[in-house]
Amino acid sequence: MSNYSTSNIKNGLKVLINNDPYEIIENSFHKPGKGQAFSKIKLKNLGNGRIIEKTLKIGESLDSADIQVSEMQYLYSDDTSYFFMNTESFEQISLNHEVLGDNSAWLKGQEICSITFFNGDPIGIELPIFVELVVEHTEPGLKGDTTSKATKPAQLETGVTIQVPLFVNQGDTIKVDTRSKEYSLRVKN
């Protein structure tokens, strides 16, 4: 296992803290007028997404984490698991509901996702930025109302309900941003 000293710490590195994998998302070096210089780092827990801050004195080091990220295609789900296939080796894995969390609302099938593994076990998933879903149910749209900021609820084919503009109708295909979980645009059919 390799170590990262304070001189070579940079954003994006995966490190171990208390046997949990973290990613460095922000790093700043401080040299006060008096006293020893230090690095202040902001870390994101790769398992639960929590953000912490840590201060390191010059010369301290952090252990690297055994992290792999694989592109996998979502296949299907059953009552307890979601099944994904590695697009290169065709190996299949199953993820439980805890790993996916509320991300399952954006999966209908065939999406390519990035799955993060720590010591061979899946700990997180990154969805495609945009997914296209069909509007299953919404109130009828108003003719000519294309510029209004007003919205209405719409239930999508995966069962999730989001706010959409008034001109979106039942049966329309829309693009949803999975980061903000909001309507992005209507797809032309």
N, CA, C and O of each residue as an XYZ file, in Angstrom:
756
protein
N       0.853     -1.177      0.000
C       0.000      0.000      0.000
C       0.892      1.231      0.000
O       1.819      1.335      0.803
N       0.611      2.155     -0.897
C       1.437      3.360     -0.987
C       0.876      4.462     -0.091
O      -0.273      4.421      0.351
N       1.724      5.432      0.151
C       1.353      6.575      0.986
C       1.467      7.854      0.181
O       2.263      7.946     -0.753
N       0.659      8.844      0.554
C       0.757     10.177     -0.021
C       1.199     11.121      1.088
O       0.530     11.236      2.114
N       2.328     11.798      0.881
C       2.770     12.773      1.880
C       2.093     14.111      1.579
O       1.477     14.283      0.527
N       2.212     15.038      2.498
C       1.561     16.338      2.317
C       2.086     17.077      1.096
O       1.392     17.943      0.562
N       3.290     16.760      0.642
C       3.853     17.456     -0.521
C       3.245     16.984     -1.839
O       3.282     17.721     -2.824
N       2.683     15.766     -1.881
C       2.096     15.290     -3.143
C       0.600     14.987     -3.050
O       0.076     14.205     -3.842
N      -0.083     15.598     -2.092
C      -1.540     15.454     -1.992
C      -2.183     16.405     -2.994
O      -1.823     17.580     -3.070
N      -3.140     15.883     -3.763
C      -3.851     16.719     -4.728
C      -5.303     16.255     -4.821
O      -5.646     15.162     -4.371
N      -6.141     17.091     -5.406
C      -7.557     16.770     -5.550
C      -7.731     15.505     -6.386
O      -7.006     15.279     -7.356
N      -8.708     14.684     -5.991
C      -9.021     13.472     -6.736
C      -8.364     12.218     -6.199
O      -8.766     11.116     -6.573
N      -7.361     12.344     -5.330
C      -6.713     11.160     -4.780
C      -7.669     10.418     -3.857
O      -8.477     11.031     -3.160
N      -7.569      9.088     -3.859
C      -8.376      8.241     -2.982
C      -7.495      7.781     -1.826
O      -6.450      7.167     -2.041
N      -7.924      8.082     -0.592
C      -7.121      7.774      0.595
C      -7.961      7.037      1.628
O      -9.191      7.036      1.574
N      -7.251      6.401      2.585
C      -7.902      5.697      3.693
C      -7.782      6.526      4.961
O      -6.697      6.990      5.311
N      -8.902      6.708      5.647
C      -8.916      7.344      6.959
C      -9.820      6.499      7.838
O     -10.997      6.311      7.529
N      -9.270      5.987      8.937
C     -10.007      5.087      9.833
C     -10.614      3.912      9.075
O     -11.746      3.515      9.352
N      -9.871      3.351      8.119
C     -10.275      2.204      7.289
C     -11.478      2.477      6.392
O     -12.102      1.538      5.899
N     -11.812      3.746      6.174
C     -12.871      4.129      5.239
C     -12.248      4.836      4.049
O     -11.317      5.624      4.222
N     -12.747      4.570      2.824
C     -12.186      5.233      1.654
C     -12.760      6.649      1.485
O     -13.965      6.865      1.617
N     -11.878      7.596      1.193
C     -12.258      8.987      0.970
C     -11.607      9.482     -0.315
O     -10.578      8.963     -0.748
N     -12.225     10.495     -0.917
C     -11.634     11.183     -2.054
C     -11.351     12.609     -1.643
O     -12.204     13.267     -1.047
N     -10.156     13.097     -1.956
C      -9.795     14.479     -1.637
C     -10.488     15.384     -2.649
O     -10.270     15.258     -3.854
N     -11.326     16.300     -2.156
C     -12.045     17.200     -3.058
C     -11.516     18.634     -2.996
O     -11.787     19.438     -3.888
N     -10.765     18.950     -1.946
C     -10.189     20.288     -1.837
C      -8.939     20.211     -0.973
O      -8.927     19.536      0.057
N      -7.893     20.900     -1.394
C      -6.628     20.878     -0.674
C      -6.050     22.290     -0.661
O      -5.916     22.915     -1.714
N      -5.708     22.791      0.511
C      -5.086     24.118      0.578
C      -3.921     24.087      1.564
O      -3.997     23.471      2.627
N      -2.843     24.767      1.181
C      -1.621     24.843      1.972
C      -1.625     26.159      2.744
O      -1.930     27.210      2.179
N      -1.287     26.105      4.031
C      -1.264     27.311      4.879
C       0.097     27.433      5.553
O       0.613     26.469      6.117
N       0.666     28.628      5.486
C       1.925     28.915      6.179
C       1.705     30.149      7.037
O       1.833     31.280      6.568
N       1.374     29.917      8.304
C       1.150     31.072      9.183
C       2.467     31.802      9.464
O       3.551     31.252      9.269
N       2.353     33.017      9.912
C       3.549     33.798     10.249
C       4.359     33.142     11.349
O       5.589     33.185     11.340
N       3.674     32.545     12.282
C       4.314     31.841     13.390
C       3.858     30.393     13.350
O       2.718     30.117     12.978
N       4.694     29.499     13.713
C       4.305     28.096     13.795
C       4.586     27.328     12.517
O       5.123     27.856     11.543
N       4.205     26.067     12.561
C       4.492     25.140     11.468
C       3.451     25.248     10.350
O       2.274     25.489     10.617
N       3.882     25.072      9.113
C       2.971     25.064      7.969
C       2.107     23.799      8.024
O       2.497     22.793      8.617
N       0.932     23.867      7.397
C       0.028     22.719      7.396
C      -0.833     22.731      6.140
O      -0.955     23.749      5.459
N      -1.414     21.597      5.855
C      -2.362     21.458      4.745
C      -3.737     21.185      5.328
O      -3.893     20.372      6.239
N      -4.725     21.871      4.791
C      -6.105     21.646      5.197
C      -6.793     20.981      4.004
O      -6.814     21.531      2.903
N      -7.353     19.794      4.236
C      -7.984     19.067      3.135
C      -9.450     18.794      3.454
O      -9.833     18.594      4.606
N     -10.257     18.792      2.391
C     -11.669     18.456      2.494
C     -11.824     17.118      1.786
O     -11.359     16.946      0.659
N     -12.485     16.162      2.457
C     -12.602     14.801      1.940
C     -14.054     14.369      1.860
O     -14.879     14.750      2.690
N     -14.354     13.565      0.845
C     -15.701     13.005      0.685
C     -15.625     11.508      0.917
O     -14.849     10.811      0.264
N     -16.435     11.010      1.854
C     -16.507      9.578      2.120
C     -17.150      8.896      0.912
O     -18.269      9.243      0.535
N     -16.462      7.937      0.305
C     -16.971      7.274     -0.890
C     -18.093      6.295     -0.586
O     -18.823      5.898     -1.494
N     -18.247      5.899      0.666
C     -19.316      4.986      1.039
C     -20.643      5.676      1.297
O     -21.684      5.228      0.817
N     -20.610      6.776      2.062
C     -21.874      7.423      2.435
C     -22.005      8.855      1.918
O     -23.059      9.468      2.092
N     -20.962      9.406      1.287
C     -21.047     10.736      0.697
C     -20.826     11.890      1.653
O     -20.899     13.046      1.236
N     -20.558     11.617      2.926
C     -20.351     12.698      3.893
C     -19.024     13.413      3.623
O     -18.057     12.808      3.160
N     -19.004     14.704      3.921
C     -17.822     15.538      3.733
C     -17.192     15.826      5.099
O     -17.887     16.203      6.043
N     -15.876     15.645      5.194
C     -15.162     15.987      6.434
C     -13.973     16.860      6.070
O     -13.559     16.917      4.912
N     -13.427     17.541      7.074
C     -12.203     18.312      6.905
C     -11.146     17.738      7.820
O     -11.445     17.270      8.919
N      -9.896     17.779      7.355
C      -8.782     17.249      8.135
C      -7.593     18.179      7.943
O      -7.362     18.692      6.848
N      -6.842     18.390      9.019
C      -5.639     19.213      8.966
C      -4.433     18.301      9.123
O      -4.378     17.488     10.045
N      -3.458     18.438      8.210
C      -2.235     17.627      8.249
C      -1.029     18.538      8.424
O      -0.899     19.545      7.728
N      -0.142     18.182      9.359
C       1.112     18.902      9.507
C       2.037     18.481      8.373
O       1.912     17.378      7.840
N       2.938     19.337      8.016
C       3.904     19.023      6.962
C       4.696     17.784      7.392
O       5.189     17.713      8.518
N       4.810     16.819      6.491
C       5.540     15.580      6.778
C       4.624     14.412      7.090
O       5.051     13.260      7.003
N       3.362     14.680      7.455
C       2.419     13.579      7.688
C       2.030     12.954      6.355
O       2.217     13.550      5.295
N       1.487     11.745      6.427
C       1.079     11.089      5.189
C      -0.253     10.369      5.378
O      -0.693     10.114      6.499
N      -0.880     10.049      4.244
C      -2.141      9.312      4.220
C      -1.951      8.056      3.377
O      -1.241      8.079      2.371
N      -2.585      6.964      3.788
C      -2.525      5.722      3.017
C      -3.438      5.814      1.813
O      -4.508      6.418      1.884
N      -3.020      5.216      0.706
C      -3.876      5.194     -0.483
C      -4.944      4.111     -0.306
O      -4.710      3.099      0.353
N      -6.102      4.334     -0.895
C      -7.211      3.378     -0.813
C      -7.234      2.523     -2.080
O      -6.937      3.011     -3.171
N      -7.585      1.262     -1.930
C      -7.679      0.327     -3.050
C      -9.041      0.504     -3.717
O      -9.990     -0.224     -3.426
N      -9.117      1.486     -4.617
C     -10.374      1.851     -5.268
C     -10.286      1.534     -6.752
O      -9.300      1.869     -7.408
N     -11.322      0.885     -7.280
C     -11.457      0.678     -8.717
C     -12.828      1.196     -9.124
O     -13.799      1.076     -8.378
N     -12.891      1.773    -10.318
C     -14.155      2.234    -10.873
C     -14.369      1.487    -12.183
O     -13.500      1.492    -13.055
N     -15.538      0.838    -12.320
C     -15.852      0.074    -13.529
C     -17.112      0.605    -14.177
O     -18.086      0.938    -13.501
N     -17.080      0.679    -15.506
C     -18.274      1.036    -16.271
C     -19.127     -0.225    -16.389
O     -18.672     -1.244    -16.909
N     -20.362     -0.148    -15.903
C     -21.239     -1.309    -15.942
C     -22.614     -0.898    -16.446
O     -23.058      0.232    -16.242
N     -23.279     -1.843    -17.110
C     -24.598     -1.587    -17.691
C     -25.669     -2.163    -16.773
O     -25.596     -3.318    -16.353
N     -26.668     -1.330    -16.471
C     -27.792     -1.787    -15.652
C     -28.650     -2.727    -16.483
O     -29.031     -2.398    -17.606
N     -28.960     -3.917    -15.920
C     -29.753     -4.908    -16.635
C     -31.194     -4.962    -16.149
O     -32.124     -4.704    -16.913
N     -31.376     -5.301    -14.865
C     -32.722     -5.455    -14.315
C     -32.631     -5.486    -12.797
O     -31.541     -5.473    -12.227
N     -33.807     -5.527    -12.144
C     -33.839     -5.624    -10.684
C     -34.888     -6.640    -10.262
O     -35.808     -6.963    -11.013
N     -34.723     -7.137     -9.033
C     -35.756     -7.968     -8.422
C     -36.094     -7.341     -7.067
O     -35.777     -6.174     -6.836
N     -36.724     -8.090     -6.179
C     -37.165     -7.530     -4.896
C     -36.015     -7.067     -4.001
O     -36.200     -6.166     -3.184
N     -34.829     -7.670     -4.143
C     -33.745     -7.377     -3.217
C     -32.518     -6.762     -3.849
O     -31.722     -6.142     -3.142
N     -32.326     -6.906     -5.165
C     -31.064     -6.489     -5.783
C     -31.261     -5.844     -7.143
O     -32.299     -5.985     -7.789
N     -30.216     -5.127     -7.551
C     -30.118     -4.554     -8.884
C     -28.925     -5.209     -9.569
O     -27.857     -5.339     -8.971
N     -29.104     -5.619    -10.813
C     -28.084     -6.385    -11.504
C     -27.419     -5.548    -12.591
O     -28.087     -4.883    -13.383
N     -26.079     -5.597    -12.611
C     -25.264     -4.841    -13.549
C     -24.281     -5.782    -14.229
O     -23.887     -6.800    -13.661
N     -23.881     -5.427    -15.470
C     -22.941     -6.238    -16.223
C     -21.755     -5.386    -16.650
O     -21.921     -4.275    -17.153
N     -20.556     -5.922    -16.443
C     -19.348     -5.267    -16.925
C     -19.370     -5.334    -18.448
O     -19.512     -6.415    -19.019
N     -19.231     -4.190    -19.109
C     -19.369     -4.142    -20.565
C     -18.170     -4.740    -21.292
O     -18.249     -4.976    -22.498
N     -17.069     -4.991    -20.601
C     -15.898     -5.592    -21.239
C     -15.804     -7.085    -20.977
O     -15.619     -7.868    -21.909
N     -15.930     -7.492    -19.711
C     -15.772     -8.912    -19.364
C     -17.103     -9.665    -19.322
O     -17.106    -10.892    -19.225
N     -18.230     -8.956    -19.392
C     -19.582     -9.514    -19.310
C     -19.868    -10.182    -17.962
O     -20.836    -10.931    -17.832
N     -19.030     -9.910    -16.965
C     -19.263    -10.401    -15.611
C     -20.432     -9.623    -15.018
O     -20.541     -8.412    -15.211
N     -21.312    -10.326    -14.292
C     -22.471     -9.670    -13.691
C     -22.306     -9.587    -12.177
O     -21.758    -10.488    -11.543
N     -22.797     -8.476    -11.613
C     -22.802     -8.294    -10.164
C     -24.191     -7.832     -9.747
O     -24.976     -7.349    -10.563
N     -24.472     -7.989     -8.469
C     -25.737     -7.470     -7.939
C     -25.426     -6.475     -6.830
O     -24.510     -6.675     -6.032
N     -26.208     -5.397     -6.795
C     -26.085     -4.381     -5.756
C     -27.365     -4.360     -4.947
O     -28.458     -4.463     -5.504
N     -27.236     -4.228     -3.630
C     -28.446     -4.146     -2.817
C     -28.986     -2.722     -2.814
O     -28.341     -1.803     -3.318
N     -30.152     -2.551     -2.253
C     -30.833     -1.250     -2.254
C     -30.034     -0.171     -1.515
O     -30.127      1.007     -1.861
N     -29.239     -0.563     -0.488
C     -28.487      0.424      0.287
C     -27.421      1.101     -0.570
O     -27.193      2.302     -0.422
N     -26.765      0.360     -1.460
C     -25.719      0.952     -2.303
C     -26.337      1.937     -3.293
O     -25.777      3.004     -3.543
N     -27.492      1.580     -3.855
C     -28.133      2.442     -4.854
C     -28.837      3.640     -4.233
O     -28.816      4.731     -4.802
N     -29.455      3.454     -3.081
C     -30.205      4.541     -2.455
C     -31.347      4.984     -3.352
O     -32.023      4.151     -3.958
N     -31.571      6.312     -3.443
C     -32.663      6.813     -4.274
C     -32.287      6.914     -5.751
O     -33.089      7.372     -6.564
N     -31.070      6.488     -6.103
C     -30.654      6.482     -7.506
C     -31.443      5.487     -8.345
O     -31.485      5.613     -9.569
N     -32.065      4.507     -7.713
C     -32.820      3.497     -8.462
C     -34.000      4.101     -9.216
O     -34.477      3.507    -10.183
N     -34.475      5.264     -8.796
C     -35.617      5.911     -9.456
C     -35.286      6.381    -10.863
O     -36.196      6.698    -11.629
N     -34.009      6.433    -11.221
C     -33.605      6.950    -12.522
C     -33.155      5.850    -13.479
O     -32.716      6.134    -14.593
N     -33.266      4.587    -13.042
C     -32.831      3.465    -13.875
C     -34.024      2.726    -14.451
O     -34.910      2.301    -13.710
N     -34.055      2.568    -15.778
C     -35.116      1.775    -16.407
C     -34.546      0.567    -17.131
O     -35.265     -0.405    -17.365
N     -33.259      0.610    -17.494
C     -32.595     -0.505    -18.163
C     -31.656     -0.022    -19.240
O     -31.968      0.920    -19.969
N     -30.506     -0.662    -19.344
C     -29.481     -0.407    -20.361
C     -28.601      0.811    -20.088
O     -27.726      1.103    -20.904
N     -28.787      1.540    -18.979
C     -27.938      2.699    -18.689
C     -26.531      2.232    -18.308
O     -26.359      1.207    -17.649
N     -25.535      3.002    -18.736
C     -24.144      2.729    -18.365
C     -23.831      3.583    -17.139
O     -23.949      4.808    -17.179
N     -23.428      2.922    -16.042
C     -23.144      3.588    -14.778
C     -21.695      3.308    -14.375
O     -21.109      2.314    -14.803
N     -21.127      4.180    -13.557
C     -19.792      3.964    -12.996
C     -19.966      3.442    -11.580
O     -20.527      4.123    -10.722
N     -19.477      2.221    -11.339
C     -19.606      1.618    -10.017
C     -18.238      1.619     -9.355
O     -17.249      1.178     -9.941
N     -18.194      2.128     -8.111
C     -16.954      2.228     -7.352
C     -16.828      1.019     -6.446
O     -17.751      0.676     -5.707
N     -15.646      0.367     -6.514
C     -15.352     -0.809     -5.694
C     -14.234     -0.469     -4.717
O     -13.246      0.162     -5.091
N     -14.393     -0.892     -3.460
C     -13.360     -0.746     -2.439
C     -13.019     -2.140     -1.944
O     -13.879     -2.838     -1.407
N     -11.768     -2.549     -2.121
C     -11.320     -3.910     -1.780
C     -12.211     -4.969     -2.421
O     -12.487     -6.003     -1.813
N     -12.659     -4.713     -3.647
C     -13.459     -5.682     -4.391
C     -14.950     -5.633     -4.125
O     -15.714     -6.313     -4.811
N     -15.393     -4.842     -3.142
C     -16.818     -4.742     -2.813
C     -17.396     -3.441     -3.369
O     -16.771     -2.390     -3.232
N     -18.588     -3.490     -3.999
C     -19.195     -2.257     -4.509
C     -19.650     -1.361     -3.356
O     -20.326     -1.816     -2.433
N     -19.265     -0.068     -3.423
C     -19.643      0.855     -2.348
C     -20.400      2.072     -2.857
O     -20.978      2.813     -2.062
N     -20.406      2.292     -4.168
C     -21.088      3.475     -4.676
C     -21.350      3.370     -6.158
O     -20.754      2.558     -6.865
N     -22.262      4.218     -6.611
C     -22.631      4.228     -8.023
C     -22.784      5.664     -8.495
O     -23.293      6.523     -7.775
N     -22.333      5.904     -9.719
C     -22.518      7.205    -10.352
C     -23.339      6.982    -11.609
O     -22.931      6.250    -12.511
N     -24.495      7.618    -11.659
C     -25.412      7.462    -12.783
C     -24.951      8.288    -13.974
O     -24.127      9.189    -13.821
N     -25.484      7.984    -15.175
C     -25.236      8.903    -16.293
C     -25.810     10.271    -15.918
O     -26.776     10.347    -15.159
N     -25.227     11.348    -16.441
C     -25.676     12.694    -16.067
C     -27.119     12.931    -16.495
O     -27.896     13.530    -15.751
N     -27.484     12.465    -17.690
C     -28.848     12.640    -18.173
C     -29.458     11.284    -18.514
O     -28.784     10.412    -19.063
N     -30.741     11.111    -18.184
C     -31.501      9.933    -18.591
C     -32.774     10.402    -19.289
O     -33.330     11.452    -18.965
N     -33.221      9.602    -20.250
C     -34.462      9.910    -20.953
C     -35.562      8.997    -20.433
O     -35.426      7.774    -20.443
N     -36.656      9.607    -19.978
C     -37.778      8.859    -19.412
C     -39.082      9.367    -20.012
O     -39.200     10.533    -20.388
N     -40.062      8.463    -20.093
C     -41.376      8.795    -20.643
C     -42.279      9.262    -19.516
O     -42.263      8.693    -18.425
N     -43.078     10.311    -19.782
C     -44.052     10.811    -18.810
C     -45.259      9.872    -18.837
O     -45.952      9.767    -19.849
N     -45.500      9.193    -17.718
C     -46.620      8.250    -17.619
C     -47.938      8.977    -17.343
O     -48.982      8.638    -17.899
N     -47.859      9.991    -16.463
C     -49.094     10.703    -16.119
C     -48.779     12.147    -15.748
O     -47.857     12.420    -14.980
N     -49.562     13.062    -16.307
C     -49.528     14.482    -15.937
C     -50.805     15.115    -16.459
O     -51.465     14.556    -17.335
N     -51.151     16.255    -15.937
C     -52.325     16.973    -16.422
C     -52.038     17.466    -17.841
O     -50.878     17.690    -18.186
N     -53.071     17.640    -18.668
C     -52.850     18.094    -20.048
C     -52.149     19.451    -20.091
O     -52.354     20.307    -19.231
N     -51.307     19.620    -21.127
C     -50.579     20.868    -21.307
C     -51.470     21.935    -21.915
O     -52.531     21.633    -22.462
N     -51.038     23.173    -21.817
C     -51.773     24.297    -22.374
C     -51.135     24.709    -23.691
O     -49.922     24.902    -23.765
N     -51.935     24.840    -24.709
C     -51.423     25.200    -26.031
C     -50.824     26.602    -25.992
O     -51.444     27.541    -25.493
N     -49.613     26.729    -26.523
C     -48.951     28.027    -26.592
C     -48.181     28.403    -25.343
O     -47.474     29.411    -25.359
N     -48.280     27.643    -24.259
C     -47.586     27.981    -23.014
C     -46.211     27.320    -23.023
O     -46.012     26.278    -22.399
N     -45.260     27.935    -23.736
C     -43.935     27.335    -23.863
C     -42.844     28.119    -23.148
O     -41.732     27.614    -22.994
N     -43.128     29.319    -22.715
C     -42.079     30.126    -22.084
C     -42.312     30.346    -20.601
O     -41.461     30.931    -19.933
N     -43.405     29.909    -20.081
C     -43.739     30.147    -18.686
C     -42.814     29.365    -17.750
O     -42.361     28.270    -18.082
N     -42.543     29.937    -16.588
C     -41.750     29.259    -15.564
C     -42.630     28.381    -14.676
O     -42.124     27.703    -13.782
N     -43.937     28.388    -14.914
C     -44.854     27.581    -14.108
C     -44.599     26.099    -14.384
O     -44.256     25.710    -15.500
N     -44.774     25.283    -13.344
C     -44.552     23.844    -13.478
C     -45.736     23.067    -12.931
O     -46.614     23.614    -12.262
N     -45.735     21.782    -13.233
C     -46.761     20.863    -12.738
C     -46.088     19.530    -12.455
O     -45.026     19.251    -13.010
N     -46.687     18.693    -11.596
C     -46.092     17.389    -11.320
C     -46.320     16.420    -12.481
O     -47.356     16.450    -13.146
N     -45.322     15.558    -12.705
C     -45.442     14.529    -13.732
C     -44.831     13.245    -13.195
O     -43.720     13.246    -12.665
N     -45.578     12.136    -13.340
C     -45.062     10.837    -12.922
C     -44.378     10.192    -14.123
O     -44.962     10.092    -15.202
N     -43.132      9.756    -13.924
C     -42.346      9.172    -14.994
C     -42.476      7.649    -14.993
O     -43.029      7.071    -14.057
N     -41.971      7.004    -16.036
C     -42.139      5.559    -16.212
C     -41.501      4.730    -15.108
O     -41.883      3.576    -14.916
N     -40.532      5.290    -14.372
C     -39.903      4.550    -13.283
C     -40.657      4.723    -11.962
O     -40.295      4.114    -10.955
N     -41.711      5.559    -11.966
C     -42.523      5.750    -10.764
C     -42.215      7.019    -10.000
O     -42.971      7.386     -9.100
N     -41.133      7.699    -10.328
C     -40.760      8.924     -9.628
C     -41.572     10.097    -10.189
O     -41.915     10.114    -11.371
N     -41.874     11.076     -9.328
C     -42.610     12.267     -9.741
C     -41.690     13.479     -9.633
O     -41.050     13.694     -8.604
N     -41.629     14.279    -10.719
C     -40.837     15.505    -10.725
C     -41.688     16.644    -11.268
O     -42.773     16.415    -11.803
N     -41.198     17.858    -11.132
C     -41.875     19.031    -11.675
C     -41.412     19.252    -13.113
O     -40.217     19.213    -13.403
N     -42.380     19.487    -14.019
C     -42.081     19.740    -15.434
C     -42.820     21.003    -15.867
O     -43.782     21.405    -15.213
N     -42.381     21.643    -16.973
C     -43.113     22.810    -17.490
C     -44.525     22.432    -17.929
O     -44.807     21.259    -18.178
N     -45.410     23.418    -18.025
C     -46.816     23.174    -18.358
C     -47.017     22.559    -19.744
O     -48.016     21.873    -19.961
N     -46.099     22.786    -20.686
C     -46.281     22.273    -22.044
C     -45.950     20.794    -22.202
O     -46.202     20.233    -23.268
N     -45.399     20.146    -21.189
C     -45.078     18.715    -21.260
C     -46.362     17.919    -21.078
O     -47.141     18.182    -20.162
N     -46.581     16.934    -21.965
C     -47.797     16.127    -21.940
C     -47.496     14.668    -21.620
O     -46.351     14.222    -21.686
N     -48.543     13.944    -21.275
C     -48.446     12.515    -21.055
C     -47.970     11.850    -22.340
O     -48.465     12.166    -23.422
N     -47.005     10.924    -22.231
C     -46.458     10.243    -23.394
C     -45.210     10.900    -23.952
O     -44.512     10.294    -24.765
N     -44.906     12.143    -23.531
C     -43.686     12.814    -23.982
C     -42.468     12.144    -23.347
O     -42.539     11.623    -22.234
N     -41.361     12.168    -24.067
C     -40.085     11.718    -23.521
C     -39.316     12.968    -23.096
O     -39.169     13.918    -23.864
N     -38.830     12.944    -21.858
C     -38.085     14.091    -21.346
C     -36.697     13.648    -20.893
O     -36.468     12.478    -20.586
N     -35.789     14.601    -20.859
C     -34.435     14.353    -20.375
C     -34.366     14.911    -18.958
O     -34.744     16.057    -18.716
N     -33.875     14.087    -18.015
C     -33.784     14.472    -16.603
C     -32.315     14.485    -16.194
O     -31.565     13.562    -16.512
N     -31.911     15.539    -15.488
C     -30.561     15.646    -14.945
C     -30.531     14.851    -13.633
O     -31.224     15.211    -12.681
N     -29.732     13.772    -13.573
C     -29.723     12.909    -12.388
C     -28.993     13.540    -11.211
O     -29.159     13.092    -10.076
N     -28.183     14.578    -11.458
C     -27.488     15.246    -10.356
C     -28.456     16.098     -9.553
O     -28.465     16.043     -8.324
N     -29.273     16.889    -10.249
C     -30.223     17.775     -9.574
C     -31.610     17.147     -9.453
O     -32.464     17.650     -8.722
N     -31.830     16.044    -10.175
C     -33.113     15.329    -10.209
C     -34.239     16.244    -10.713
O     -35.354     16.237    -10.191
N     -33.908     17.030    -11.746
C     -34.848     17.983    -12.301
C     -34.985     17.805    -13.808
O     -34.106     17.267    -14.482
N     -36.122     18.280    -14.309
C     -36.390     18.308    -15.746
C     -35.308     19.117    -16.454
O     -34.904     20.175    -15.971
N     -34.836     18.617    -17.608
C     -33.848     19.341    -18.389
C     -34.434     19.839    -19.700
O     -34.378     21.032    -19.996
N     -35.004     18.910    -20.499
C     -35.632     19.305    -21.759
C     -36.532     18.194    -22.278
O     -36.443     17.042    -21.853
N     -37.402     18.574    -23.210
C     -38.285     17.597    -23.849
C     -37.571     17.079    -25.091
O     -37.022     17.860    -25.869
N     -37.578     15.749    -25.276
C     -36.912     15.126    -26.399
C     -37.872     15.065    -27.569
O     -39.021     14.649    -27.418
N     -37.398     15.483    -28.744
C     -38.239     15.423    -29.945
C     -38.374     13.977    -30.392
O     -37.381     13.256    -30.488
N     -39.582     13.559    -30.662
C     -39.812     12.180    -31.123
C     -39.889     12.118    -32.629
O     -40.078     11.041    -33.194
